[in-house]
Amino acid sequence: MQTLDEMLSLNLLTPAQHTEIAAWVAHARTPEAIMAMPAPLWRTLELASVLMNVDADLLQPPLLSA
């Protein structure tokens, strides 16, 4: 939910989108249920994630300890 709140504060989500997505996630019991989010909400969440570069950590090479 922290990421959704940050998306809202950055104006990447409208208050209505934030409420709808947060409600969907809160009621979803499994990852599959989250993935079944209505397409318009899913696209909005995807776009906000890209704009925030949420996947940046996944793109970093692993750190090698000395």
mmCIF file as gemmi writes it, N, C-alpha and C atoms, coordinates in Angstrom:
data_model
loop_
_atom_site.group_PDB
_atom_site.id
_atom_site.type_symbol
_atom_site.label_atom_id
_atom_site.label_alt_id
_atom_site.label_comp_id
_atom_site.label_asym_id
_atom_site.label_entity_id
_atom_site.label_seq_id
_atom_site.pdbx_PDB_ins_code
_atom_site.Cartn_x
_atom_site.Cartn_y
_atom_site.Cartn_z
_atom_site.occupancy
_atom_site.B_iso_or_equiv
_atom_site.pdbx_formal_charge
_atom_site.auth_seq_id
_atom_site.auth_asym_id
_atom_site.pdbx_PDB_model_num
ATOM 1 N N . MET Axp A 1 ? 0.816 -1.185 0 1 0 ? 1 A 1
ATOM 2 C CA . MET Axp A 1 ? 0 0 0 1 0 ? 1 A 1
ATOM 3 C C . MET Axp A 1 ? 0.867 1.259 0 1 0 ? 1 A 1
ATOM 4 N N . GLN Axp A 2 ? 2.07 1.175 0.542 1 0 ? 2 A 1
ATOM 5 C CA . GLN Axp A 2 ? 2.954 2.331 0.566 1 0 ? 2 A 1
ATOM 6 C C . GLN Axp A 2 ? 3.247 2.797 -0.855 1 0 ? 2 A 1
ATOM 7 N N . THR Axp A 3 ? 3.474 1.851 -1.769 1 0 ? 3 A 1
ATOM 8 C CA . THR Axp A 3 ? 3.756 2.212 -3.157 1 0 ? 3 A 1
ATOM 9 C C . THR Axp A 3 ? 2.547 2.897 -3.777 1 0 ? 3 A 1
ATOM 10 N N . LEU Axp A 4 ? 1.345 2.403 -3.493 1 0 ? 4 A 1
ATOM 11 C CA . LEU Axp A 4 ? 0.136 3.056 -4.014 1 0 ? 4 A 1
ATOM 12 C C . LEU Axp A 4 ? 0.017 4.468 -3.468 1 0 ? 4 A 1
ATOM 13 N N . ASP Axp A 5 ? 0.312 4.644 -2.205 1 0 ? 5 A 1
ATOM 14 C CA . ASP Axp A 5 ? 0.258 5.981 -1.602 1 0 ? 5 A 1
ATOM 15 C C . ASP Axp A 5 ? 1.268 6.912 -2.265 1 0 ? 5 A 1
ATOM 16 N N . GLU Axp A 6 ? 2.444 6.383 -2.56 1 0 ? 6 A 1
ATOM 17 C CA . GLU Axp A 6 ? 3.463 7.195 -3.223 1 0 ? 6 A 1
ATOM 18 C C . GLU Axp A 6 ? 3.024 7.561 -4.636 1 0 ? 6 A 1
ATOM 19 N N . MET Axp A 7 ? 2.408 6.61 -5.337 1 0 ? 7 A 1
ATOM 20 C CA . MET Axp A 7 ? 1.891 6.891 -6.681 1 0 ? 7 A 1
ATOM 21 C C . MET Axp A 7 ? 0.855 8.003 -6.633 1 0 ? 7 A 1
ATOM 22 N N . LEU Axp A 8 ? 0.012 7.992 -5.61 1 0 ? 8 A 1
ATOM 23 C CA . LEU Axp A 8 ? -0.99 9.034 -5.436 1 0 ? 8 A 1
ATOM 24 C C . LEU Axp A 8 ? -0.315 10.373 -5.159 1 0 ? 8 A 1
ATOM 25 N N . SER Axp A 9 ? 0.67 10.385 -4.268 1 0 ? 9 A 1
ATOM 26 C CA . SER Axp A 9 ? 1.335 11.641 -3.92 1 0 ? 9 A 1
ATOM 27 C C . SER Axp A 9 ? 2.095 12.234 -5.102 1 0 ? 9 A 1
ATOM 28 N N . LEU Axp A 10 ? 2.53 11.388 -6.031 1 0 ? 10 A 1
ATOM 29 C CA . LEU Axp A 10 ? 3.234 11.854 -7.225 1 0 ? 10 A 1
ATOM 30 C C . LEU Axp A 10 ? 2.272 12.18 -8.371 1 0 ? 10 A 1
ATOM 31 N N . ASN Axp A 11 ? 0.977 12.095 -8.084 1 0 ? 11 A 1
ATOM 32 C CA . ASN Axp A 11 ? -0.071 12.356 -9.085 1 0 ? 11 A 1
ATOM 33 C C . ASN Axp A 11 ? -0.018 11.39 -10.262 1 0 ? 11 A 1
ATOM 34 N N . LEU Axp A 12 ? 0.452 10.167 -10.001 1 0 ? 12 A 1
ATOM 35 C CA . LEU Axp A 12 ? 0.445 9.124 -11.026 1 0 ? 12 A 1
ATOM 36 C C . LEU Axp A 12 ? -0.872 8.365 -11.007 1 0 ? 12 A 1
ATOM 37 N N . LEU Axp A 13 ? -1.604 8.472 -9.907 1 0 ? 13 A 1
ATOM 38 C CA . LEU Axp A 13 ? -2.937 7.901 -9.76 1 0 ? 13 A 1
ATOM 39 C C . LEU Axp A 13 ? -3.871 9.001 -9.292 1 0 ? 13 A 1
ATOM 40 N N . THR Axp A 14 ? -5.115 8.933 -9.731 1 0 ? 14 A 1
ATOM 41 C CA . THR Axp A 14 ? -6.117 9.845 -9.19 1 0 ? 14 A 1
ATOM 42 C C . THR Axp A 14 ? -6.575 9.278 -7.845 1 0 ? 14 A 1
ATOM 43 N N . PRO Axp A 15 ? -7.193 10.089 -7.015 1 0 ? 15 A 1
ATOM 44 C CA . PRO Axp A 15 ? -7.73 9.548 -5.763 1 0 ? 15 A 1
ATOM 45 C C . PRO Axp A 15 ? -8.704 8.387 -6.003 1 0 ? 15 A 1
ATOM 46 N N . ALA Axp A 16 ? -9.509 8.476 -7.049 1 0 ? 16 A 1
ATOM 47 C CA . ALA Axp A 16 ? -10.464 7.394 -7.351 1 0 ? 16 A 1
ATOM 48 C C . ALA Axp A 16 ? -9.726 6.116 -7.744 1 0 ? 16 A 1
ATOM 49 N N . GLN Axp A 17 ? -8.7 6.231 -8.579 1 0 ? 17 A 1
ATOM 50 C CA . GLN Axp A 17 ? -7.916 5.057 -8.978 1 0 ? 17 A 1
ATOM 51 C C . GLN Axp A 17 ? -7.222 4.445 -7.778 1 0 ? 17 A 1
ATOM 52 N N . HIS Axp A 18 ? -6.656 5.282 -6.936 1 0 ? 18 A 1
ATOM 53 C CA . HIS Axp A 18 ? -5.981 4.807 -5.726 1 0 ? 18 A 1
ATOM 54 C C . HIS Axp A 18 ? -6.96 4.008 -4.868 1 0 ? 18 A 1
ATOM 55 N N . THR Axp A 19 ? -8.142 4.545 -4.666 1 0 ? 19 A 1
ATOM 56 C CA . THR Axp A 19 ? -9.16 3.878 -3.848 1 0 ? 19 A 1
ATOM 57 C C . THR Axp A 19 ? -9.561 2.543 -4.457 1 0 ? 19 A 1
ATOM 58 N N . GLU Axp A 20 ? -9.808 2.532 -5.771 1 0 ? 20 A 1
ATOM 59 C CA . GLU Axp A 20 ? -10.236 1.292 -6.445 1 0 ? 20 A 1
ATOM 60 C C . GLU Axp A 20 ? -9.146 0.224 -6.404 1 0 ? 20 A 1
ATOM 61 N N . ILE Axp A 21 ? -7.91 0.609 -6.7 1 0 ? 21 A 1
ATOM 62 C CA . ILE Axp A 21 ? -6.809 -0.364 -6.71 1 0 ? 21 A 1
ATOM 63 C C . ILE Axp A 21 ? -6.548 -0.874 -5.29 1 0 ? 21 A 1
ATOM 64 N N . ALA Axp A 22 ? -6.533 0.023 -4.325 1 0 ? 22 A 1
ATOM 65 C CA . ALA Axp A 22 ? -6.296 -0.386 -2.938 1 0 ? 22 A 1
ATOM 66 C C . ALA Axp A 22 ? -7.388 -1.34 -2.461 1 0 ? 22 A 1
ATOM 67 N N . ALA Axp A 23 ? -8.634 -1.068 -2.816 1 0 ? 23 A 1
ATOM 68 C CA . ALA Axp A 23 ? -9.737 -1.948 -2.425 1 0 ? 23 A 1
ATOM 69 C C . ALA Axp A 23 ? -9.59 -3.317 -3.087 1 0 ? 23 A 1
ATOM 70 N N . TRP Axp A 24 ? -9.21 -3.331 -4.352 1 0 ? 24 A 1
ATOM 71 C CA . TRP Axp A 24 ? -9.044 -4.607 -5.068 1 0 ? 24 A 1
ATOM 72 C C . TRP Axp A 24 ? -7.946 -5.439 -4.395 1 0 ? 24 A 1
ATOM 73 N N . VAL Axp A 25 ? -6.816 -4.815 -4.136 1 0 ? 25 A 1
ATOM 74 C CA . VAL Axp A 25 ? -5.682 -5.528 -3.531 1 0 ? 25 A 1
ATOM 75 C C . VAL Axp A 25 ? -6.039 -6.004 -2.123 1 0 ? 25 A 1
ATOM 76 N N . ALA Axp A 26 ? -6.744 -5.179 -1.37 1 0 ? 26 A 1
ATOM 77 C CA . ALA Axp A 26 ? -7.11 -5.54 0 1 0 ? 26 A 1
ATOM 78 C C . ALA Axp A 26 ? -8.032 -6.759 0.048 1 0 ? 26 A 1
ATOM 79 N N . HIS Axp A 27 ? -8.863 -6.906 -0.966 1 0 ? 27 A 1
ATOM 80 C CA . HIS Axp A 27 ? -9.805 -8.03 -0.976 1 0 ? 27 A 1
ATOM 81 C C . HIS Axp A 27 ? -9.267 -9.265 -1.701 1 0 ? 27 A 1
ATOM 82 N N . ALA Axp A 28 ? -8.185 -9.103 -2.438 1 0 ? 28 A 1
ATOM 83 C CA . ALA Axp A 28 ? -7.594 -10.232 -3.162 1 0 ? 28 A 1
ATOM 84 C C . ALA Axp A 28 ? -6.867 -11.13 -2.164 1 0 ? 28 A 1
ATOM 85 N N . ARG Axp A 29 ? -7.129 -12.405 -2.232 1 0 ? 29 A 1
ATOM 86 C CA . ARG Axp A 29 ? -6.512 -13.351 -1.295 1 0 ? 29 A 1
ATOM 87 C C . ARG Axp A 29 ? -5.271 -14.035 -1.859 1 0 ? 29 A 1
ATOM 88 N N . THR Axp A 30 ? -5.085 -13.933 -3.18 1 0 ? 30 A 1
ATOM 89 C CA . THR Axp A 30 ? -3.962 -14.611 -3.829 1 0 ? 30 A 1
ATOM 90 C C . THR Axp A 30 ? -3.36 -13.693 -4.892 1 0 ? 30 A 1
ATOM 91 N N . PRO Axp A 31 ? -2.134 -13.984 -5.305 1 0 ? 31 A 1
ATOM 92 C CA . PRO Axp A 31 ? -1.564 -13.209 -6.42 1 0 ? 31 A 1
ATOM 93 C C . PRO Axp A 31 ? -2.423 -13.314 -7.684 1 0 ? 31 A 1
ATOM 94 N N . GLU Axp A 32 ? -3.011 -14.471 -7.894 1 0 ? 32 A 1
ATOM 95 C CA . GLU Axp A 32 ? -3.866 -14.661 -9.061 1 0 ? 32 A 1
ATOM 96 C C . GLU Axp A 32 ? -5.077 -13.734 -9.009 1 0 ? 32 A 1
ATOM 97 N N . ALA Axp A 33 ? -5.61 -13.533 -7.811 1 0 ? 33 A 1
ATOM 98 C CA . ALA Axp A 33 ? -6.757 -12.641 -7.659 1 0 ? 33 A 1
ATOM 99 C C . ALA Axp A 33 ? -6.357 -11.192 -7.945 1 0 ? 33 A 1
ATOM 100 N N . ILE Axp A 34 ? -5.154 -10.816 -7.526 1 0 ? 34 A 1
ATOM 101 C CA . ILE Axp A 34 ? -4.671 -9.471 -7.845 1 0 ? 34 A 1
ATOM 102 C C . ILE Axp A 34 ? -4.523 -9.322 -9.353 1 0 ? 34 A 1
ATOM 103 N N . MET Axp A 35 ? -4 -10.348 -10.004 1 0 ? 35 A 1
ATOM 104 C CA . MET Axp A 35 ? -3.802 -10.306 -11.454 1 0 ? 35 A 1
ATOM 105 C C . MET Axp A 35 ? -5.123 -10.234 -12.213 1 0 ? 35 A 1
ATOM 106 N N . ALA Axp A 36 ? -6.222 -10.583 -11.568 1 0 ? 36 A 1
ATOM 107 C CA . ALA Axp A 36 ? -7.539 -10.533 -12.204 1 0 ? 36 A 1
ATOM 108 C C . ALA Axp A 36 ? -8.17 -9.145 -12.092 1 0 ? 36 A 1
ATOM 109 N N . MET Axp A 37 ? -7.388 -8.161 -11.663 1 0 ? 37 A 1
ATOM 110 C CA . MET Axp A 37 ? -7.863 -6.778 -11.56 1 0 ? 37 A 1
ATOM 111 C C . MET Axp A 37 ? -8.402 -6.345 -12.926 1 0 ? 37 A 1
ATOM 112 N N . PRO Axp A 38 ? -9.476 -5.577 -12.947 1 0 ? 38 A 1
ATOM 113 C CA . PRO Axp A 38 ? -10.013 -5.11 -14.238 1 0 ? 38 A 1
ATOM 114 C C . PRO Axp A 38 ? -8.918 -4.425 -15.072 1 0 ? 38 A 1
ATOM 115 N N . ALA Axp A 39 ? -8.961 -4.68 -16.366 1 0 ? 39 A 1
ATOM 116 C CA . ALA Axp A 39 ? -7.913 -4.207 -17.28 1 0 ? 39 A 1
ATOM 117 C C . ALA Axp A 39 ? -7.627 -2.711 -17.181 1 0 ? 39 A 1
ATOM 118 N N . PRO Axp A 40 ? -8.626 -1.844 -17.114 1 0 ? 40 A 1
ATOM 119 C CA . PRO Axp A 40 ? -8.294 -0.412 -17.026 1 0 ? 40 A 1
ATOM 120 C C . PRO Axp A 40 ? -7.491 -0.06 -15.768 1 0 ? 40 A 1
ATOM 121 N N . LEU Axp A 41 ? -7.829 -0.685 -14.634 1 0 ? 41 A 1
ATOM 122 C CA . LEU Axp A 41 ? -7.065 -0.435 -13.415 1 0 ? 41 A 1
ATOM 123 C C . LEU Axp A 41 ? -5.666 -1.014 -13.523 1 0 ? 41 A 1
ATOM 124 N N . TRP Axp A 42 ? -5.566 -2.195 -14.111 1 0 ? 42 A 1
ATOM 125 C CA . TRP Axp A 42 ? -4.263 -2.842 -14.256 1 0 ? 42 A 1
ATOM 126 C C . TRP Axp A 42 ? -3.339 -1.981 -15.125 1 0 ? 42 A 1
ATOM 127 N N . ARG Axp A 43 ? -3.862 -1.456 -16.246 1 0 ? 43 A 1
ATOM 128 C CA . ARG Axp A 43 ? -3.048 -0.614 -17.125 1 0 ? 43 A 1
ATOM 129 C C . ARG Axp A 43 ? -2.589 0.648 -16.395 1 0 ? 43 A 1
ATOM 130 N N . THR Axp A 44 ? -3.472 1.232 -15.603 1 0 ? 44 A 1
ATOM 131 C CA . THR Axp A 44 ? -3.126 2.421 -14.825 1 0 ? 44 A 1
ATOM 132 C C . THR Axp A 44 ? -2.01 2.111 -13.842 1 0 ? 44 A 1
ATOM 133 N N . LEU Axp A 45 ? -2.122 0.997 -13.144 1 0 ? 45 A 1
ATOM 134 C CA . LEU Axp A 45 ? -1.11 0.586 -12.179 1 0 ? 45 A 1
ATOM 135 C C . LEU Axp A 45 ? 0.217 0.298 -12.875 1 0 ? 45 A 1
ATOM 136 N N . GLU Axp A 46 ? 0.147 -0.365 -14.023 1 0 ? 46 A 1
ATOM 137 C CA . GLU Axp A 46 ? 1.356 -0.662 -14.793 1 0 ? 46 A 1
ATOM 138 C C . GLU Axp A 46 ? 2.071 0.615 -15.227 1 0 ? 46 A 1
ATOM 139 N N . LEU Axp A 47 ? 1.312 1.566 -15.749 1 0 ? 47 A 1
ATOM 140 C CA . LEU Axp A 47 ? 1.906 2.816 -16.207 1 0 ? 47 A 1
ATOM 141 C C . LEU Axp A 47 ? 2.548 3.565 -15.037 1 0 ? 47 A 1
ATOM 142 N N . ALA Axp A 48 ? 1.858 3.646 -13.928 1 0 ? 48 A 1
ATOM 143 C CA . ALA Axp A 48 ? 2.41 4.323 -12.748 1 0 ? 48 A 1
ATOM 144 C C . ALA Axp A 48 ? 3.686 3.617 -12.287 1 0 ? 48 A 1
ATOM 145 N N . SER Axp A 49 ? 3.707 2.294 -12.342 1 0 ? 49 A 1
ATOM 146 C CA . SER Axp A 49 ? 4.9 1.524 -11.944 1 0 ? 49 A 1
ATOM 147 C C . SER Axp A 49 ? 6.076 1.832 -12.859 1 0 ? 49 A 1
ATOM 148 N N . VAL Axp A 50 ? 5.81 1.93 -14.148 1 0 ? 50 A 1
ATOM 149 C CA . VAL Axp A 50 ? 6.873 2.25 -15.107 1 0 ? 50 A 1
ATOM 150 C C . VAL Axp A 50 ? 7.39 3.659 -14.855 1 0 ? 50 A 1
ATOM 151 N N . LEU Axp A 51 ? 6.487 4.603 -14.659 1 0 ? 51 A 1
ATOM 152 C CA . LEU Axp A 51 ? 6.895 5.989 -14.429 1 0 ? 51 A 1
ATOM 153 C C . LEU Axp A 51 ? 7.697 6.147 -13.142 1 0 ? 51 A 1
ATOM 154 N N . MET Axp A 52 ? 7.411 5.318 -12.145 1 0 ? 52 A 1
ATOM 155 C CA . MET Axp A 52 ? 8.162 5.341 -10.886 1 0 ? 52 A 1
ATOM 156 C C . MET Axp A 52 ? 9.43 4.506 -10.955 1 0 ? 52 A 1
ATOM 157 N N . ASN Axp A 53 ? 9.571 3.718 -12.036 1 0 ? 53 A 1
ATOM 158 C CA . ASN Axp A 53 ? 10.709 2.819 -12.204 1 0 ? 53 A 1
ATOM 159 C C . ASN Axp A 53 ? 10.779 1.818 -11.055 1 0 ? 53 A 1
ATOM 160 N N . VAL Axp A 54 ? 9.623 1.237 -10.734 1 0 ? 54 A 1
ATOM 161 C CA . VAL Axp A 54 ? 9.511 0.282 -9.634 1 0 ? 54 A 1
ATOM 162 C C . VAL Axp A 54 ? 10.431 -0.92 -9.84 1 0 ? 54 A 1
ATOM 163 N N . ASP Axp A 55 ? 10.642 -1.313 -11.083 1 0 ? 55 A 1
ATOM 164 C CA . ASP Axp A 55 ? 11.457 -2.488 -11.371 1 0 ? 55 A 1
ATOM 165 C C . ASP Axp A 55 ? 12.954 -2.2 -11.391 1 0 ? 55 A 1
ATOM 166 N N . ALA Axp A 56 ? 13.375 -0.996 -11.037 1 0 ? 56 A 1
ATOM 167 C CA . ALA Axp A 56 ? 14.793 -0.629 -11.111 1 0 ? 56 A 1
ATOM 168 C C . ALA Axp A 56 ? 15.684 -1.582 -10.32 1 0 ? 56 A 1
ATOM 169 N N . ASP Axp A 57 ? 15.222 -2.011 -9.164 1 0 ? 57 A 1
ATOM 170 C CA . ASP Axp A 57 ? 16.034 -2.931 -8.345 1 0 ? 57 A 1
ATOM 171 C C . ASP Axp A 57 ? 16.27 -4.247 -9.065 1 0 ? 57 A 1
ATOM 172 N N . LEU Axp A 58 ? 15.315 -4.674 -9.863 1 0 ? 58 A 1
ATOM 173 C CA . LEU Axp A 58 ? 15.465 -5.939 -10.581 1 0 ? 58 A 1
ATOM 174 C C . LEU Axp A 58 ? 16.465 -5.818 -11.724 1 0 ? 58 A 1
ATOM 175 N N . LEU Axp A 59 ? 16.687 -4.603 -12.186 1 0 ? 59 A 1
ATOM 176 C CA . LEU Axp A 59 ? 17.586 -4.391 -13.319 1 0 ? 59 A 1
ATOM 177 C C . LEU Axp A 59 ? 19.033 -4.184 -12.893 1 0 ? 59 A 1
ATOM 178 N N . GLN Axp A 60 ? 19.272 -4.015 -11.6 1 0 ? 60 A 1
ATOM 179 C CA . GLN Axp A 60 ? 20.63 -3.808 -11.087 1 0 ? 60 A 1
ATOM 180 C C . GLN Axp A 60 ? 21.386 -5.128 -11.025 1 0 ? 60 A 1
ATOM 181 N N . PRO Axp A 61 ? 22.654 -5.114 -11.421 1 0 ? 61 A 1
ATOM 182 C CA . PRO Axp A 61 ? 23.433 -6.355 -11.282 1 0 ? 61 A 1
ATOM 183 C C . PRO Axp A 61 ? 23.631 -6.665 -9.8 1 0 ? 61 A 1
ATOM 184 N N . PRO Axp A 62 ? 23.763 -7.927 -9.482 1 0 ? 62 A 1
ATOM 185 C CA . PRO Axp A 62 ? 23.971 -8.291 -8.066 1 0 ? 62 A 1
ATOM 186 C C . PRO Axp A 62 ? 25.295 -7.721 -7.556 1 0 ? 62 A 1
ATOM 187 N N . LEU Axp A 63 ? 25.293 -7.356 -6.281 1 0 ? 63 A 1
ATOM 188 C CA . LEU Axp A 63 ? 26.524 -6.858 -5.666 1 0 ? 63 A 1
ATOM 189 C C . LEU Axp A 63 ? 27.431 -8.027 -5.319 1 0 ? 63 A 1
ATOM 190 N N . LEU Axp A 64 ? 28.685 -7.874 -5.631 1 0 ? 64 A 1
ATOM 191 C CA . LEU Axp A 64 ? 29.668 -8.918 -5.302 1 0 ? 64 A 1
ATOM 192 C C . LEU Axp A 64 ? 30.397 -8.487 -4.05 1 0 ? 64 A 1
ATOM 193 N N . SER Axp A 65 ? 30.378 -9.348 -3.042 1 0 ? 65 A 1
ATOM 194 C CA . SER Axp A 65 ? 31.087 -8.986 -1.808 1 0 ? 65 A 1
ATOM 195 C C . SER Axp A 65 ? 32.587 -9.168 -1.981 1 0 ? 65 A 1
ATOM 196 N N . ALA Axp A 66 ? 33.341 -8.318 -1.311 1 0 ? 66 A 1
ATOM 197 C CA . ALA Axp A 66 ? 34.806 -8.324 -1.467 1 0 ? 66 A 1
ATOM 198 C C . ALA Axp A 66 ? 35.436 -9.481 -0.738 1 0 ? 66 A 1
